[in-house]
């Protein structure tokens, strides 16, 4: 077999461009074929973010606060006593700074509730009577309790 002479070096192919540094990524610079560039990954300092997202997850334009602003706040549990003398016209108002016009609360019997207190709570048929900033009203559709009722209120945040 005969071996020919070595030819001249051809044009560079169209593969990943040379260069780049550790941590960089390759991005198209334009719609043109093979038009790429090595770029640094930018990080975002959320300490000075303001506004709110226009739509999740497409943009963070107008975002306000740090990322934890968007995470659900942890629930808070507080103990209250529905005092027998606190009922007025079948309604009872609980006051607390965690209550807002749109906050979400769950009301449960207290862990140490007695059987008599639980029966009184069941007979009361307590329903939501509305809420405003700082206050939550409970409405008894049944018999207004004649004894104090210990309850737990779980504050779940805004809905």
RADA-V131835 format. One record per backbone hydrogen bond with DSSP energy under -1.0 kcal/mol. CO is the residue of the C=O (numbers start at 0). NH is the residue of the N-H. If there is no record, write none. Layout:
BEGIN
CO	NH
CO	NH
END
This chain:
BEGIN
20	23
24	38
26	36
31	34
34	28
36	26
38	24
45	48
48	64
54	58
59	62
65	68
66	69
75	154
77	152
79	150
80	82
81	148
82	85
87	90
89	139
90	87
91	137
93	135
95	98
98	133
101	158
103	155
105	153
107	151
109	112
113	117
114	118
115	119
116	120
117	121
118	122
119	123
122	142
123	141
124	140
126	138
129	136
131	134
133	95
134	131
135	93
136	128
137	91
138	126
148	81
149	109
150	79
151	107
152	77
153	105
154	75
156	103
END
